[in-house]
Amino acid sequence: MSLTACSMTTPFALDPVAAGPDSSIVVLRLAQHGPDGLRPVVVLDAELIDRLDATLDALPEGTTGLILASDAPRAFVAGADLKSILKMNDGDLDAYLARGQDVFGRLSQLPFPTAAAIHGATLGGGLELAMHCDLLVGCPAVKPYPIGLPEAGLGLCPGWGGTNMLPARIDSASAMQQTALGRPMKVDDARDADLFDAWTDEPTELLQTAAQRLEAMQCPARDGAPSRWIGRDDVKQAAQAAVDALDASTQPAAAVAASVRAGLQHGWHEALAEERRRLVALRHTDDAKAAIEAFFAKSKG
């Protein structure tokens, strides 16, 4: 954490979820604004990461739970700031990824339970941010939305712990295959895969549902890693079997496999370091350059 950066950065809104027994549970609302007002999606650029860091510094005394939510109407969080990533040199990209890892890691180490309240598209870094919370709580939207780790579809790999967290929340083999191929799930498929710890069919009840789950749970042990990742005893064996069977014939898939093995063999922080090394290298490959160029061409169209 940079004290200088945080002292100059405006925190996000922090609100009590409701009066009554849940009043000490706060809602942290992510939002970004542009010239035309509230942006339809949240992107994890450097400014947002700094604001999240400052907000964690500003949590009120007596907080017993935190709900990470988003005010963006079209998505929970759309992912990392791909345009900025393309402009960074290798050192700057590594620093950007490391900064996100540090700040998201603070979220996973709070001395009370946490939940991500997901109401829309949750992709790449957005899902990685959410998975640093203890619980994922979801609801439907007017249009079914995607959720997952699509980086391999751009010739890249996750950079904020996704390779080691998703296989601890759904079937390990399915999670690794999805990540290696860069294929997100539709929200209904994610629900069927038990990605969500709680669900409400009424979007207006999303925050209250999350608060009720937090109120009923004890804070998991905090040991420097997220509460749900492949290094935990309940999933380690399944994760090892899944990575041993994973088809790692593409460069992004090889990066996923290497990051999983780093976590299983050397721990959470080495998994993060391996993701950073792999992502920095992958963005220079011809496949990644072509896929990213096609992505932006499609976006303009």
N, C-alpha and C positions, 0 to 999 in steps of 0.2 A: 504493500500500500504506500502511495506517495502522499505524505501529509500536505505538501504544497499543492498538489493537484486537487486533493479532496477539499482543502480550505477554500478553493476558488470555484468549486463545482456545486451546482444546485442539486440537492437530493431529490429523489422522486417522492411523490405523495405517499404518506403513511397514514392509514385510517383504521380505527377500530372496526372490526367486522360487524359488530352489533352491540347493543346494550345488553346487559344481563350476564349470564355465566361466561360468555365468550368474549367479553369486552377487552380482555388483555391479549387477545389474538389480533395481530395487526395485518392489514393488507398492504403490500408493496405494489404499487401500480406503475408498470413500465409504460412509457409513452414517448413519442417523438413528434415534434411539431415542425412544420415548414411554412413557407409564405402563405399557403392557403389553409393553415390551421393544422389540426391533428392529422398525422400521416396514417394511411390505411394499414400499414404494417410497421413492425418494429424490426430494425436491423441492428446487429451487434457491432456497431462501430466503436472506435476508441472512446468517444465522448460518452456513449451509453455505459460502457464498462466503468468509466470513471464515476459516473453518476450513481451506478449501482454500488460501487465501493463507498461513496460518500453516504449513501442511504443506510448501508449496514452500520456505518459509524453513528448514525443518527437514531437508531432504534431506541425507543423509550425504555426507561428502567421499568422493570416489572413485566415486560413482554413474556408471554408464555407460549406463543406460537406465531408463526409467520406464514402468510399465504402470498405466494408470488403470482401476480395477475398481470394482465395487459389490457390497456385501454384501446389498443388498435382494433378497429372493427373487423378487419379481414383475416387477422392471424393472431396467434399468441406471440410468437417470434418467428420471423421468416428465416433467420440464420445469420451467418457472418457477413461482413461488409466486403463482398467479392470485388467490387470496383477498387476499393482501397487496397485490397490484398495484391491486385495486379500491379499497382504502382510502387509497392514496397520493395526494397532490396531484401536480401536474405536475412540480414541482421535485424532489420525493422520488422519483418514478418515473424521471425522467431520471438522478438520482444512483444509483439502484439498478441501472439498466441500464449506466451508465458503470462502476460498480464491478465488475460482472460482466465487462464487456469488458476491463478492466484485468487482472483476476485470470486470466481465461482466456487472455489474451494472454501472461501470464508462462509459462503452460504451453507455449505455442507457441514460446517463445524459449529454452528450456532448452538447455544446451550439449551435449546428447546426444539420441539419438532417443527417441521416445515412441510408445506404442500405447494405444488404448482397447480393453479386452477386454469385448465386448458379449454379454450372455447373456439379455437380455430386452428389454422395451419401451424404446425410446429415442426420445423425442418432444420436439419444440420445442427448448428450451434444453438438454435432455439430449443431443440430437444435435449441437447447436452446440458444447457443451463437448467432446464426443468428437472432433469434426472439427478442433479445435485441436491434436489429436495428429497425428503424422505418419502413423500407420497405424490402420486400423480392422480389428479381428480379431473374427470372430463365431463363434457356434455355435448349434445348434438348441435348442429348449426343448420341454417336453411339449406346450404349446399354442403354435402359431405366433404371433409377437408383431409389433406394428407398429413401424415405424421411419420417421421423417420429420418434416416441419415443418408441423403442423396449424393454425398460428396464424390463417391466413386464414379457416378455418372458424368462428372466433370473431370475425370482423370485424377482426382484428389483423394484424400482420406480425412476422417475426422481429426480435429486438433485439440479438442477440449474434453477428452476422456470418453467419448462415445463408444469406442471399440471395446472398452472394458465395463461400461455400464449397461448398455442395452442387453447383452447376453445374460445379465443377472436379473432382468425384469421380465423377459419372455423366454421361450425356449431358446437355449444357447445356440443350437445349430441353425435355427431359422434366423436368429438375430445376426449371426456372423455372415450368413449367406446374403441377407438383405443388405448388410453394410458393405460387403465385398462387391456387390453388384450395383450399389447405389439406388436401390428400389424402395422408396417409402411405402408405407401401408396407407390405405384409406382408413378413416377413423373407425368405421365399423369392424374392419379386420383387426385393427389394433385392440379394440375392445374385446373381440373374440379371443385374441391372443393373451388376454389378461395383462395388458400393459398398464391399464388403469387400476389403481387401488380402490377407487370409488367412482361412481357414476351417478349422474342425475339426468333424467329426461327433460327437466325444466331448466333451461339456461339461467333463468332468474334466480334459481336456487343454488347455483354453482358455488358461490362463496360460502354460503351457509352450510352446504354439504361438506366442504373442505374444513370449515371451522369445527363442525361436529366430530369429524374424524380426528382432528388434532386434539380436541378436548378430551377424547377418550383414550389417547395413546400416551405412553411414556416416551421420553426422549431416548433415541438409540445412543449407544456408547459412541463417543467421538474420539477417533484415533488417527485423524489426519487424512482419511479417505472417506468417500461417500458411504452412506449406510448400505447402499445396494451396488455392489460391483463384484466382479468375478473372483476377487481374492477372498470372499467370504466362504466359510466352510460348507454352507448349504448349496453352493453352486460351483465350487472350484473343480470338482471331478467332471461334471457335465461340460464345463467350459473347456477343459483339457481335451476331452473326447471330441468336442465339436471342432476345435482348431486343428486337431490331428486329421480330421476328415475334410477340412475345408479345401476347396479348389482354389489355390493361390497362384494361378497361372498368369494373371494380369498384374501389372504393377500396383494398382490400388488394392487388389486383394492381397498381394504379398505384404503391403504396408499394414493392412488390417491384421493379418496373421502375426506379423512381427510385433505389433503393439499388444496383441492379446498375450503372446508368449512372454513379452517383457513384463506384463503385469503378473502373470502366473508365476514366473520364475524370480522376479526381482522386486515386485511390489508396485503400488499405485503410482508413485512419483516417477519411477523409471518408465512406466507405461506412458505417462504424459510426455516425458522427454522423447520417447521413441516416436510418438505421434507427431511431435513438432519436427523432428528430424525428417521424418518421412514426408510430411506435407510440404515442407520447404523444398525438398528435392523434387517432389512430383510436379509441382507447378511449373517446372522448367521442361517437362517432357513434351514431345510433339503431340501426344494424345491429349494431354491436358490443355495445351494451347488451342488445339482445334476444337475441343469440346466447349471450352469457355467462350471462344469466339462465336461458335454456333449458338450458345445460350444467349448471349447478348444480342445477336442478330435476330433471334426469335422474339426476344423481349421487345425490340424496337418495332418488329412487325405487328 
